[in-house]
Amino acid sequence: MFKRPKTDFWTVGVVPEKLSHLTPERLRELRDQIHWMPLAGDWQYYADPFGVRDGDQLHVFVEHFDYRSKKGELRRLTLNLTTGLWTAPQCVLQLPCHLSYPFVLHHEGAWWMVPESSQAGEIALYRAAGGADDPTSAWIRVAPLLAGVPGVDASVVLHDGLWWMFYAVIGPNKKDQRELHVAYAPDLTGPWTVHAGNPVLTSEHGARPAGTPFVGHDGKMHLPVQDRRSGYGSGTRLLRFDQLSPSSIQLEDQRTVYTGDLAHADFPDGLHTLSACGDLTLLDVKRIDRSRTRTLIDMKRRLRRAVRRVMP
C-alpha cells in the first residue's frame, strides 16, 4: 500500500487591522471581515503576500507555485478596497530559478523588492521598473545584498539609523527553519555586514522570518518567524528584540502562535506569513491535501524532464 502524499495548498487574505495591533484573539474576531484572494487554480497556490497601497487599490505580491512545474514565480493581484473585487493575476517577475517571498518596501521615492531567490545563491535587491502610471508591474535586479549566500525570506527594515536584514540560510538538517541570521548596513544598497553573533537564534521551534519587522507599542523591534512545532508553516509567532545593535543582539522568543484555524475554517493547517501594509495585515493560511493525484502529477513532471534531457 502506497502512502498517500502530503500536499500543502495556501491562500492569501487581507485583514483590516494593523500588524502591531493584531493578536491571535483579534484575528479570530476579524475572521468574517478578511478579504480572501481568489484561489490560484488546480494544483497551484498563492502564498507569501506583501502589499503596496495606492489609494483604494491594494497591490498584493505573492509567490505563485504550480505543482506541475514545481517552480515559483512572482505575481501581483490588486484588491479594490471599496468594492472588494480582485483583478486578474499578472506575472511581475520570473527567473530560471524558483522565486518566492516578494518582500516589498518604499524608500527614497521608489519601490524596492527583496525576493527569495536562494537557488541563485544570493540575496538580491530589485527596483520597480514599470511605467509611470504603474511602476510595480515590472522589476529589475539592482545588486546583490549578500552574494554567495543562499538566503531565504530576507526581511529588511530601517531602525535607529541602520538598515537591518533578518534572514535564514539553506543548509543541512533543515537549517533554514531552525536558524535566524542578521545583517546590517548604512544604506539599503549596502554594504551589508553579516552580524558577528550569527545565528542570533537557534530553535527547534523554528526561526525563519515570516513577514514584516515592526516596532511595537513597547518601542521594541518585533519580527514574525515561522513556528514549525506542528510541521512546516504550521504557525507564526513573534520575536522581540530587547537589544539590536552591531555589537549585541538580545531577543525574547514570544510564545503566542498565530494559526490558520483562527482565520479560515477551510485552511486550518498553517499560517506562515504576517506582513504589514499600513492599517492592513496580509497573511496566508494552509490546508493539507492527501489526494493520490499528486503522485501522478509528480510522475508526469519527472517524465517531461527526462524527455527534455534526451532530446537534441
VEXTI-34303 format. One record per residue (C-alpha): x, y, z negated; residue number from 0. Coordinates in nm, 2 decimals, padded with zeros to 4 digits. Layout:
<atoms>
<atom><u>X</u><v>Y</v><w>Z</w><resi>NUM</resi></atom>
...
</atoms>
This chain:
<atoms>
<atom><u>00.00</u><v>00.00</v><w>00.00</w><resi>0</resi></atom>
<atom><u>00.15</u><v>00.33</v><w>00.11</w><resi>1</resi></atom>
<atom><u>00.14</u><v>00.61</v><w>-00.15</w><resi>2</resi></atom>
<atom><u>-00.08</u><v>00.90</v><w>-00.05</w><resi>3</resi></atom>
<atom><u>00.13</u><v>01.21</v><w>00.05</w><resi>4</resi></atom>
<atom><u>00.10</u><v>01.52</v><w>-00.16</w><resi>5</resi></atom>
<atom><u>00.04</u><v>01.84</v><w>00.04</w><resi>6</resi></atom>
<atom><u>00.02</u><v>02.19</v><w>-00.10</w><resi>7</resi></atom>
<atom><u>-00.22</u><v>02.44</v><w>00.05</w><resi>8</resi></atom>
<atom><u>-00.21</u><v>02.81</v><w>-00.06</w><resi>9</resi></atom>
<atom><u>-00.44</u><v>03.10</v><w>-00.01</w><resi>10</resi></atom>
<atom><u>-00.40</u><v>03.47</v><w>-00.09</w><resi>11</resi></atom>
<atom><u>-00.61</u><v>03.71</v><w>-00.29</w><resi>12</resi></atom>
<atom><u>-00.62</u><v>04.08</v><w>-00.38</w><resi>13</resi></atom>
<atom><u>-00.71</u><v>04.16</v><w>-00.74</w><resi>14</resi></atom>
<atom><u>-00.85</u><v>04.50</v><w>-00.84</w><resi>15</resi></atom>
<atom><u>-00.61</u><v>04.56</v><w>-01.13</w><resi>16</resi></atom>
<atom><u>-00.25</u><v>04.69</v><w>-01.17</w><resi>17</resi></atom>
<atom><u>00.00</u><v>04.42</v><w>-01.23</w><resi>18</resi></atom>
<atom><u>00.12</u><v>04.58</v><w>-01.55</w><resi>19</resi></atom>
<atom><u>-00.23</u><v>04.55</v><w>-01.69</w><resi>20</resi></atom>
<atom><u>-00.31</u><v>04.20</v><w>-01.56</w><resi>21</resi></atom>
<atom><u>-00.32</u><v>03.94</v><w>-01.84</w><resi>22</resi></atom>
<atom><u>-00.44</u><v>03.59</v><w>-01.78</w><resi>23</resi></atom>
<atom><u>-00.76</u><v>03.68</v><w>-01.96</w><resi>24</resi></atom>
<atom><u>-00.81</u><v>03.98</v><w>-01.74</w><resi>25</resi></atom>
<atom><u>-00.75</u><v>03.77</v><w>-01.43</w><resi>26</resi></atom>
<atom><u>-01.03</u><v>03.54</v><w>-01.53</w><resi>27</resi></atom>
<atom><u>-01.27</u><v>03.83</v><w>-01.59</w><resi>28</resi></atom>
<atom><u>-01.20</u><v>03.97</v><w>-01.24</w><resi>29</resi></atom>
<atom><u>-01.23</u><v>03.63</v><w>-01.07</w><resi>30</resi></atom>
<atom><u>-01.55</u><v>03.73</v><w>-00.88</w><resi>31</resi></atom>
<atom><u>-01.40</u><v>04.06</v><w>-00.76</w><resi>32</resi></atom>
<atom><u>-01.10</u><v>03.91</v><w>-00.58</w><resi>33</resi></atom>
<atom><u>-01.08</u><v>03.97</v><w>-00.21</w><resi>34</resi></atom>
<atom><u>-00.96</u><v>03.64</v><w>-00.05</w><resi>35</resi></atom>
<atom><u>-00.77</u><v>03.63</v><w>00.27</w><resi>36</resi></atom>
<atom><u>-00.92</u><v>03.41</v><w>00.54</w><resi>37</resi></atom>
<atom><u>-00.77</u><v>03.06</v><w>00.55</w><resi>38</resi></atom>
<atom><u>-00.48</u><v>03.01</v><w>00.79</w><resi>39</resi></atom>
<atom><u>-00.63</u><v>02.70</v><w>00.97</w><resi>40</resi></atom>
<atom><u>-00.59</u><v>02.33</v><w>00.97</w><resi>41</resi></atom>
<atom><u>-00.26</u><v>02.21</v><w>00.81</w><resi>42</resi></atom>
<atom><u>-00.15</u><v>02.57</v><w>00.77</w><resi>43</resi></atom>
<atom><u>-00.14</u><v>02.82</v><w>00.49</w><resi>44</resi></atom>
<atom><u>-00.06</u><v>03.18</v><w>00.38</w><resi>45</resi></atom>
<atom><u>00.15</u><v>03.24</v><w>00.07</w><resi>46</resi></atom>
<atom><u>00.39</u><v>03.49</v><w>-00.09</w><resi>47</resi></atom>
<atom><u>00.19</u><v>03.80</v><w>-00.05</w><resi>48</resi></atom>
<atom><u>00.33</u><v>04.16</v><w>-00.07</w><resi>49</resi></atom>
<atom><u>00.14</u><v>04.47</v><w>00.02</w><resi>50</resi></atom>
<atom><u>00.17</u><v>04.82</v><w>00.18</w><resi>51</resi></atom>
<atom><u>-00.13</u><v>05.05</v><w>00.13</w><resi>52</resi></atom>
<atom><u>-00.23</u><v>05.32</v><w>00.38</w><resi>53</resi></atom>
<atom><u>-00.55</u><v>05.49</v><w>00.25</w><resi>54</resi></atom>
<atom><u>-00.83</u><v>05.24</v><w>00.25</w><resi>55</resi></atom>
<atom><u>-00.61</u><v>04.99</v><w>00.46</w><resi>56</resi></atom>
<atom><u>-00.40</u><v>04.73</v><w>00.27</w><resi>57</resi></atom>
<atom><u>-00.14</u><v>04.57</v><w>00.49</w><resi>58</resi></atom>
<atom><u>-00.06</u><v>04.23</v><w>00.34</w><resi>59</resi></atom>
<atom><u>00.26</u><v>04.05</v><w>00.45</w><resi>60</resi></atom>
<atom><u>00.26</u><v>03.67</v><w>00.40</w><resi>61</resi></atom>
<atom><u>00.45</u><v>03.36</v><w>00.48</w><resi>62</resi></atom>
<atom><u>00.26</u><v>03.16</v><w>00.74</w><resi>63</resi></atom>
<atom><u>00.35</u><v>02.79</v><w>00.72</w><resi>64</resi></atom>
<atom><u>00.24</u><v>02.52</v><w>00.96</w><resi>65</resi></atom>
<atom><u>00.30</u><v>02.16</v><w>00.86</w><resi>66</resi></atom>
<atom><u>00.31</u><v>02.06</v><w>01.22</w><resi>67</resi></atom>
<atom><u>00.64</u><v>02.25</v><w>01.27</w><resi>68</resi></atom>
<atom><u>00.73</u><v>02.27</v><w>00.90</w><resi>69</resi></atom>
<atom><u>00.86</u><v>02.62</v><w>00.95</w><resi>70</resi></atom>
<atom><u>00.75</u><v>02.96</v><w>00.82</w><resi>71</resi></atom>
<atom><u>00.72</u><v>03.30</v><w>00.99</w><resi>72</resi></atom>
<atom><u>00.60</u><v>03.63</v><w>00.85</w><resi>73</resi></atom>
<atom><u>00.26</u><v>03.76</v><w>00.94</w><resi>74</resi></atom>
<atom><u>00.05</u><v>04.07</v><w>00.85</w><resi>75</resi></atom>
<atom><u>-00.32</u><v>04.08</v><w>00.78</w><resi>76</resi></atom>
<atom><u>-00.49</u><v>04.41</v><w>00.69</w><resi>77</resi></atom>
<atom><u>-00.78</u><v>04.44</v><w>00.44</w><resi>78</resi></atom>
<atom><u>-01.02</u><v>04.73</v><w>00.47</w><resi>79</resi></atom>
<atom><u>-01.08</u><v>04.81</v><w>00.11</w><resi>80</resi></atom>
<atom><u>-01.40</u><v>04.98</v><w>00.19</w><resi>81</resi></atom>
<atom><u>-01.57</u><v>04.71</v><w>00.40</w><resi>82</resi></atom>
<atom><u>-01.38</u><v>04.41</v><w>00.26</w><resi>83</resi></atom>
<atom><u>-01.30</u><v>04.29</v><w>00.61</w><resi>84</resi></atom>
<atom><u>-00.97</u><v>04.15</v><w>00.72</w><resi>85</resi></atom>
<atom><u>-00.80</u><v>04.19</v><w>01.06</w><resi>86</resi></atom>
<atom><u>-00.67</u><v>03.90</v><w>01.26</w><resi>87</resi></atom>
<atom><u>-00.32</u><v>03.79</v><w>01.17</w><resi>88</resi></atom>
<atom><u>-00.02</u><v>03.94</v><w>01.35</w><resi>89</resi></atom>
<atom><u>00.33</u><v>03.79</v><w>01.36</w><resi>90</resi></atom>
<atom><u>00.58</u><v>04.06</v><w>01.24</w><resi>91</resi></atom>
<atom><u>00.90</u><v>03.86</v><w>01.20</w><resi>92</resi></atom>
<atom><u>01.01</u><v>03.53</v><w>01.34</w><resi>93</resi></atom>
<atom><u>01.36</u><v>03.38</v><w>01.34</w><resi>94</resi></atom>
<atom><u>01.51</u><v>03.04</v><w>01.43</w><resi>95</resi></atom>
<atom><u>01.53</u><v>02.97</v><w>01.05</w><resi>96</resi></atom>
<atom><u>01.24</u><v>02.94</v><w>00.80</w><resi>97</resi></atom>
<atom><u>01.11</u><v>03.27</v><w>00.66</w><resi>98</resi></atom>
<atom><u>00.90</u><v>03.34</v><w>00.35</w><resi>99</resi></atom>
<atom><u>00.86</u><v>03.58</v><w>00.06</w><resi>100</resi></atom>
<atom><u>00.84</u><v>03.91</v><w>00.25</w><resi>101</resi></atom>
<atom><u>00.93</u><v>04.14</v><w>-00.04</w><resi>102</resi></atom>
<atom><u>00.85</u><v>04.50</v><w>00.08</w><resi>103</resi></atom>
<atom><u>00.92</u><v>04.84</v><w>-00.07</w><resi>104</resi></atom>
<atom><u>00.92</u><v>05.21</v><w>00.02</w><resi>105</resi></atom>
<atom><u>01.24</u><v>05.41</v><w>-00.02</w><resi>106</resi></atom>
<atom><u>01.36</u><v>05.74</v><w>00.13</w><resi>107</resi></atom>
<atom><u>01.07</u><v>05.77</v><w>00.36</w><resi>108</resi></atom>
<atom><u>01.10</u><v>05.43</v><w>00.51</w><resi>109</resi></atom>
<atom><u>00.96</u><v>05.08</v><w>00.46</w><resi>110</resi></atom>
<atom><u>01.21</u><v>04.80</v><w>00.38</w><resi>111</resi></atom>
<atom><u>01.18</u><v>04.43</v><w>00.35</w><resi>112</resi></atom>
<atom><u>01.40</u><v>04.16</v><w>00.19</w><resi>113</resi></atom>
<atom><u>01.26</u><v>03.83</v><w>00.32</w><resi>114</resi></atom>
<atom><u>01.37</u><v>03.49</v><w>00.21</w><resi>115</resi></atom>
<atom><u>01.60</u><v>03.35</v><w>00.48</w><resi>116</resi></atom>
<atom><u>01.82</u><v>03.11</v><w>00.29</w><resi>117</resi></atom>
<atom><u>01.86</u><v>02.89</v><w>00.59</w><resi>118</resi></atom>
<atom><u>02.06</u><v>03.17</v><w>00.74</w><resi>119</resi></atom>
<atom><u>02.29</u><v>03.17</v><w>00.44</w><resi>120</resi></atom>
<atom><u>02.23</u><v>03.53</v><w>00.33</w><resi>121</resi></atom>
<atom><u>02.00</u><v>03.77</v><w>00.16</w><resi>122</resi></atom>
<atom><u>01.94</u><v>04.04</v><w>00.42</w><resi>123</resi></atom>
<atom><u>01.77</u><v>04.38</v><w>00.44</w><resi>124</resi></atom>
<atom><u>01.52</u><v>04.47</v><w>00.71</w><resi>125</resi></atom>
<atom><u>01.36</u><v>04.80</v><w>00.81</w><resi>126</resi></atom>
<atom><u>01.02</u><v>04.87</v><w>00.95</w><resi>127</resi></atom>
<atom><u>01.06</u><v>04.94</v><w>01.33</w><resi>128</resi></atom>
<atom><u>00.71</u><v>04.96</v><w>01.47</w><resi>129</resi></atom>
<atom><u>00.57</u><v>05.27</v><w>01.63</w><resi>130</resi></atom>
<atom><u>00.50</u><v>05.59</v><w>01.45</w><resi>131</resi></atom>
<atom><u>00.13</u><v>05.50</v><w>01.42</w><resi>132</resi></atom>
<atom><u>00.20</u><v>05.15</v><w>01.29</w><resi>133</resi></atom>
<atom><u>00.56</u><v>05.13</v><w>01.15</w><resi>134</resi></atom>
<atom><u>00.52</u><v>04.80</v><w>00.97</w><resi>135</resi></atom>
<atom><u>00.41</u><v>04.60</v><w>01.28</w><resi>136</resi></atom>
<atom><u>00.78</u><v>04.51</v><w>01.35</w><resi>137</resi></atom>
<atom><u>01.10</u><v>04.48</v><w>01.16</w><resi>138</resi></atom>
<atom><u>01.47</u><v>04.48</v><w>01.24</w><resi>139</resi></atom>
<atom><u>01.77</u><v>04.35</v><w>01.04</w><resi>140</resi></atom>
<atom><u>01.98</u><v>04.62</v><w>00.89</w><resi>141</resi></atom>
<atom><u>02.25</u><v>04.44</v><w>00.70</w><resi>142</resi></atom>
<atom><u>02.32</u><v>04.15</v><w>00.47</w><resi>143</resi></atom>
<atom><u>02.29</u><v>04.25</v><w>00.10</w><resi>144</resi></atom>
<atom><u>02.46</u><v>03.93</v><w>-00.02</w><resi>145</resi></atom>
<atom><u>02.64</u><v>03.75</v><w>00.27</w><resi>146</resi></atom>
<atom><u>02.71</u><v>03.38</v><w>00.23</w><resi>147</resi></atom>
<atom><u>02.45</u><v>03.34</v><w>-00.04</w><resi>148</resi></atom>
<atom><u>02.16</u><v>03.10</v><w>00.03</w><resi>149</resi></atom>
<atom><u>01.94</u><v>03.31</v><w>-00.19</w><resi>150</resi></atom>
<atom><u>01.56</u><v>03.27</v><w>-00.23</w><resi>151</resi></atom>
<atom><u>01.28</u><v>03.50</v><w>-00.33</w><resi>152</resi></atom>
<atom><u>01.50</u><v>03.81</v><w>-00.38</w><resi>153</resi></atom>
<atom><u>01.31</u><v>04.09</v><w>-00.57</w><resi>154</resi></atom>
<atom><u>01.46</u><v>04.44</v><w>-00.59</w><resi>155</resi></atom>
<atom><u>01.38</u><v>04.74</v><w>-00.80</w><resi>156</resi></atom>
<atom><u>01.53</u><v>05.08</v><w>-00.88</w><resi>157</resi></atom>
<atom><u>01.58</u><v>05.11</v><w>-01.26</w><resi>158</resi></atom>
<atom><u>01.79</u><v>05.36</v><w>-01.47</w><resi>159</resi></atom>
<atom><u>01.98</u><v>05.48</v><w>-01.17</w><resi>160</resi></atom>
<atom><u>02.08</u><v>05.15</v><w>-01.03</w><resi>161</resi></atom>
<atom><u>01.92</u><v>04.90</v><w>-00.78</w><resi>162</resi></atom>
<atom><u>01.87</u><v>04.56</v><w>-00.93</w><resi>163</resi></atom>
<atom><u>01.81</u><v>04.23</v><w>-00.74</w><resi>164</resi></atom>
<atom><u>01.67</u><v>03.92</v><w>-00.90</w><resi>165</resi></atom>
<atom><u>01.71</u><v>03.60</v><w>-00.70</w><resi>166</resi></atom>
<atom><u>01.76</u><v>03.22</v><w>-00.71</w><resi>167</resi></atom>
<atom><u>02.02</u><v>03.02</v><w>-00.52</w><resi>168</resi></atom>
<atom><u>01.97</u><v>02.70</v><w>-00.33</w><resi>169</resi></atom>
<atom><u>02.17</u><v>02.41</v><w>-00.49</w><resi>170</resi></atom>
<atom><u>02.16</u><v>02.05</v><w>-00.61</w><resi>171</resi></atom>
<atom><u>01.90</u><v>01.92</v><w>-00.86</w><resi>172</resi></atom>
<atom><u>01.65</u><v>02.20</v><w>-00.78</w><resi>173</resi></atom>
<atom><u>01.89</u><v>02.47</v><w>-00.89</w><resi>174</resi></atom>
<atom><u>01.68</u><v>02.73</v><w>-00.72</w><resi>175</resi></atom>
<atom><u>01.39</u><v>02.65</v><w>-00.95</w><resi>176</resi></atom>
<atom><u>01.60</u><v>02.64</v><w>-01.27</w><resi>177</resi></atom>
<atom><u>01.83</u><v>02.94</v><w>-01.25</w><resi>178</resi></atom>
<atom><u>01.78</u><v>03.32</v><w>-01.23</w><resi>179</resi></atom>
<atom><u>02.06</u><v>03.53</v><w>-01.08</w><resi>180</resi></atom>
<atom><u>02.10</u><v>03.91</v><w>-01.08</w><resi>181</resi></atom>
<atom><u>02.30</u><v>04.16</v><w>-00.87</w><resi>182</resi></atom>
<atom><u>02.31</u><v>04.54</v><w>-00.88</w><resi>183</resi></atom>
<atom><u>02.41</u><v>04.83</v><w>-00.65</w><resi>184</resi></atom>
<atom><u>02.43</u><v>05.21</v><w>-00.65</w><resi>185</resi></atom>
<atom><u>02.21</u><v>05.21</v><w>-00.33</w><resi>186</resi></atom>
<atom><u>01.96</u><v>04.98</v><w>-00.17</w><resi>187</resi></atom>
<atom><u>02.20</u><v>04.91</v><w>00.12</w><resi>188</resi></atom>
<atom><u>02.48</u><v>04.83</v><w>-00.13</w><resi>189</resi></atom>
<atom><u>02.75</u><v>04.75</v><w>-00.20</w><resi>190</resi></atom>
<atom><u>02.59</u><v>04.48</v><w>-00.42</w><resi>191</resi></atom>
<atom><u>02.78</u><v>04.33</v><w>-00.71</w><resi>192</resi></atom>
<atom><u>02.69</u><v>03.99</v><w>-00.85</w><resi>193</resi></atom>
<atom><u>02.64</u><v>04.01</v><w>-01.22</w><resi>194</resi></atom>
<atom><u>02.92</u><v>03.85</v><w>-01.43</w><resi>195</resi></atom>
<atom><u>02.66</u><v>03.68</v><w>-01.65</w><resi>196</resi></atom>
<atom><u>02.50</u><v>03.47</v><w>-01.38</w><resi>197</resi></atom>
<atom><u>02.30</u><v>03.27</v><w>-01.41</w><resi>198</resi></atom>
<atom><u>02.13</u><v>03.50</v><w>-01.66</w><resi>199</resi></atom>
<atom><u>01.87</u><v>03.24</v><w>-01.73</w><resi>200</resi></atom>
<atom><u>01.87</u><v>02.86</v><w>-01.70</w><resi>201</resi></atom>
<atom><u>01.54</u><v>02.70</v><w>-01.79</w><resi>202</resi></atom>
<atom><u>01.38</u><v>02.37</v><w>-01.71</w><resi>203</resi></atom>
<atom><u>01.05</u><v>02.56</v><w>-01.73</w><resi>204</resi></atom>
<atom><u>01.15</u><v>02.75</v><w>-01.42</w><resi>205</resi></atom>
<atom><u>01.33</u><v>03.07</v><w>-01.35</w><resi>206</resi></atom>
<atom><u>01.28</u><v>03.15</v><w>-00.98</w><resi>207</resi></atom>
<atom><u>01.14</u><v>03.50</v><w>-00.91</w><resi>208</resi></atom>
<atom><u>00.77</u><v>03.52</v><w>-00.83</w><resi>209</resi></atom>
<atom><u>00.68</u><v>03.87</v><w>-00.75</w><resi>210</resi></atom>
<atom><u>00.74</u><v>04.24</v><w>-00.82</w><resi>211</resi></atom>
<atom><u>00.96</u><v>04.36</v><w>-01.11</w><resi>212</resi></atom>
<atom><u>00.78</u><v>04.63</v><w>-01.31</w><resi>213</resi></atom>
<atom><u>00.82</u><v>04.84</v><w>-01.62</w><resi>214</resi></atom>
<atom><u>00.56</u><v>04.75</v><w>-01.88</w><resi>215</resi></atom>
<atom><u>00.39</u><v>04.96</v><w>-02.14</w><resi>216</resi></atom>
<atom><u>00.68</u><v>04.89</v><w>-02.37</w><resi>217</resi></atom>
<atom><u>00.92</u><v>05.06</v><w>-02.13</w><resi>218</resi></atom>
<atom><u>01.10</u><v>04.73</v><w>-02.06</w><resi>219</resi></atom>
<atom><u>01.16</u><v>04.57</v><w>-01.72</w><resi>220</resi></atom>
<atom><u>00.94</u><v>04.27</v><w>-01.66</w><resi>221</resi></atom>
<atom><u>00.98</u><v>04.00</v><w>-01.39</w><resi>222</resi></atom>
<atom><u>00.73</u><v>03.74</v><w>-01.28</w><resi>223</resi></atom>
<atom><u>00.90</u><v>03.40</v><w>-01.25</w><resi>224</resi></atom>
<atom><u>00.77</u><v>03.06</v><w>-01.15</w><resi>225</resi></atom>
<atom><u>00.67</u><v>02.81</v><w>-01.42</w><resi>226</resi></atom>
<atom><u>00.72</u><v>02.46</v><w>-01.29</w><resi>227</resi></atom>
<atom><u>00.63</u><v>02.26</v><w>-01.60</w><resi>228</resi></atom>
<atom><u>00.33</u><v>02.10</v><w>-01.41</w><resi>229</resi></atom>
<atom><u>00.51</u><v>02.09</v><w>-01.08</w><resi>230</resi></atom>
<atom><u>00.65</u><v>02.33</v><w>-00.82</w><resi>231</resi></atom>
<atom><u>00.44</u><v>02.65</v><w>-00.81</w><resi>232</resi></atom>
<atom><u>00.21</u><v>02.54</v><w>-01.08</w><resi>233</resi></atom>
<atom><u>00.21</u><v>02.87</v><w>-01.26</w><resi>234</resi></atom>
<atom><u>00.37</u><v>03.21</v><w>-01.31</w><resi>235</resi></atom>
<atom><u>00.50</u><v>03.37</v><w>-01.63</w><resi>236</resi></atom>
<atom><u>00.68</u><v>03.69</v><w>-01.72</w><resi>237</resi></atom>
<atom><u>01.04</u><v>03.76</v><w>-01.84</w><resi>238</resi></atom>
<atom><u>01.10</u><v>04.08</v><w>-02.04</w><resi>239</resi></atom>
<atom><u>01.45</u><v>04.24</v><w>-02.02</w><resi>240</resi></atom>
<atom><u>01.53</u><v>04.40</v><w>-02.35</w><resi>241</resi></atom>
<atom><u>01.87</u><v>04.50</v><w>-02.20</w><resi>242</resi></atom>
<atom><u>01.96</u><v>04.53</v><w>-01.83</w><resi>243</resi></atom>
<atom><u>02.30</u><v>04.67</v><w>-01.75</w><resi>244</resi></atom>
<atom><u>02.61</u><v>04.58</v><w>-01.56</w><resi>245</resi></atom>
<atom><u>02.78</u><v>04.48</v><w>-01.88</w><resi>246</resi></atom>
<atom><u>02.49</u><v>04.30</v><w>-02.06</w><resi>247</resi></atom>
<atom><u>02.16</u><v>04.13</v><w>-01.99</w><resi>248</resi></atom>
<atom><u>01.93</u><v>04.03</v><w>-02.27</w><resi>249</resi></atom>
<atom><u>01.59</u><v>03.89</v><w>-02.19</w><resi>250</resi></atom>
<atom><u>01.29</u><v>03.72</v><w>-02.36</w><resi>251</resi></atom>
<atom><u>01.10</u><v>03.44</v><w>-02.18</w><resi>252</resi></atom>
<atom><u>00.73</u><v>03.51</v><w>-02.23</w><resi>253</resi></atom>
<atom><u>00.51</u><v>03.21</v><w>-02.30</w><resi>254</resi></atom>
<atom><u>00.19</u><v>03.33</v><w>-02.13</w><resi>255</resi></atom>
<atom><u>00.13</u><v>03.15</v><w>-01.80</w><resi>256</resi></atom>
<atom><u>-00.09</u><v>03.26</v><w>-01.51</w><resi>257</resi></atom>
<atom><u>-00.25</u><v>02.96</v><w>-01.33</w><resi>258</resi></atom>
<atom><u>-00.46</u><v>02.91</v><w>-01.02</w><resi>259</resi></atom>
<atom><u>-00.78</u><v>02.80</v><w>-01.20</w><resi>260</resi></atom>
<atom><u>-00.81</u><v>03.15</v><w>-01.36</w><resi>261</resi></atom>
<atom><u>-00.86</u><v>03.29</v><w>-01.01</w><resi>262</resi></atom>
<atom><u>-01.02</u><v>03.03</v><w>-00.78</w><resi>263</resi></atom>
<atom><u>-01.22</u><v>02.72</v><w>-00.85</w><resi>264</resi></atom>
<atom><u>-01.12</u><v>02.55</v><w>-00.53</w><resi>265</resi></atom>
<atom><u>-00.74</u><v>02.63</v><w>-00.56</w><resi>266</resi></atom>
<atom><u>-00.67</u><v>02.54</v><w>-00.93</w><resi>267</resi></atom>
<atom><u>-00.34</u><v>02.36</v><w>-00.89</w><resi>268</resi></atom>
<atom><u>-00.09</u><v>02.65</v><w>-00.88</w><resi>269</resi></atom>
<atom><u>-00.01</u><v>03.02</v><w>-00.87</w><resi>270</resi></atom>
<atom><u>00.34</u><v>03.13</v><w>-00.78</w><resi>271</resi></atom>
<atom><u>00.33</u><v>03.50</v><w>-00.67</w><resi>272</resi></atom>
<atom><u>00.22</u><v>03.81</v><w>-00.86</w><resi>273</resi></atom>
<atom><u>00.31</u><v>04.13</v><w>-00.65</w><resi>274</resi></atom>
<atom><u>00.22</u><v>04.49</v><w>-00.72</w><resi>275</resi></atom>
<atom><u>00.07</u><v>04.74</v><w>-00.48</w><resi>276</resi></atom>
<atom><u>-00.03</u><v>05.05</v><w>-00.67</w><resi>277</resi></atom>
<atom><u>-00.35</u><v>04.97</v><w>-00.87</w><resi>278</resi></atom>
<atom><u>-00.39</u><v>04.63</v><w>-00.70</w><resi>279</resi></atom>
<atom><u>-00.22</u><v>04.30</v><w>-00.76</w><resi>280</resi></atom>
<atom><u>-00.17</u><v>04.04</v><w>-00.49</w><resi>281</resi></atom>
<atom><u>-00.14</u><v>03.67</v><w>-00.57</w><resi>282</resi></atom>
<atom><u>-00.15</u><v>03.32</v><w>-00.42</w><resi>283</resi></atom>
<atom><u>-00.31</u><v>03.01</v><w>-00.55</w><resi>284</resi></atom>
<atom><u>-00.28</u><v>02.64</v><w>-00.46</w><resi>285</resi></atom>
<atom><u>-00.47</u><v>02.33</v><w>-00.41</w><resi>286</resi></atom>
<atom><u>-00.32</u><v>01.98</v><w>-00.37</w><resi>287</resi></atom>
<atom><u>-00.44</u><v>01.76</v><w>-00.08</w><resi>288</resi></atom>
<atom><u>-00.37</u><v>01.39</v><w>-00.07</w><resi>289</resi></atom>
<atom><u>-00.50</u><v>01.31</v><w>00.28</w><resi>290</resi></atom>
<atom><u>-00.32</u><v>01.04</v><w>00.48</w><resi>291</resi></atom>
<atom><u>-00.34</u><v>01.26</v><w>00.78</w><resi>292</resi></atom>
<atom><u>-00.03</u><v>01.43</v><w>00.66</w><resi>293</resi></atom>
<atom><u>00.17</u><v>01.11</v><w>00.73</w><resi>294</resi></atom>
<atom><u>00.05</u><v>01.12</v><w>01.09</w><resi>295</resi></atom>
<atom><u>00.14</u><v>01.49</v><w>01.13</w><resi>296</resi></atom>
<atom><u>00.49</u><v>01.42</v><w>00.99</w><resi>297</resi></atom>
<atom><u>00.54</u><v>01.13</v><w>01.23</w><resi>298</resi></atom>
<atom><u>00.44</u><v>01.34</v><w>01.53</w><resi>299</resi></atom>
<atom><u>00.68</u><v>01.62</v><w>01.43</w><resi>300</resi></atom>
<atom><u>00.97</u><v>01.38</v><w>01.40</w><resi>301</resi></atom>
<atom><u>00.89</u><v>01.22</v><w>01.73</w><resi>302</resi></atom>
<atom><u>00.88</u><v>01.57</v><w>01.90</w><resi>303</resi></atom>
<atom><u>01.22</u><v>01.65</v><w>01.75</w><resi>304</resi></atom>
<atom><u>01.37</u><v>01.31</v><w>01.87</w><resi>305</resi></atom>
<atom><u>01.24</u><v>01.37</v><w>02.22</w><resi>306</resi></atom>
<atom><u>01.40</u><v>01.72</v><w>02.23</w><resi>307</resi></atom>
<atom><u>01.73</u><v>01.58</v><w>02.12</w><resi>308</resi></atom>
<atom><u>01.75</u><v>01.32</v><w>02.40</w><resi>309</resi></atom>
<atom><u>01.61</u><v>01.54</v><w>02.68</w><resi>310</resi></atom>
<atom><u>01.87</u><v>01.70</v><w>02.90</w><resi>311</resi></atom>
</atoms>
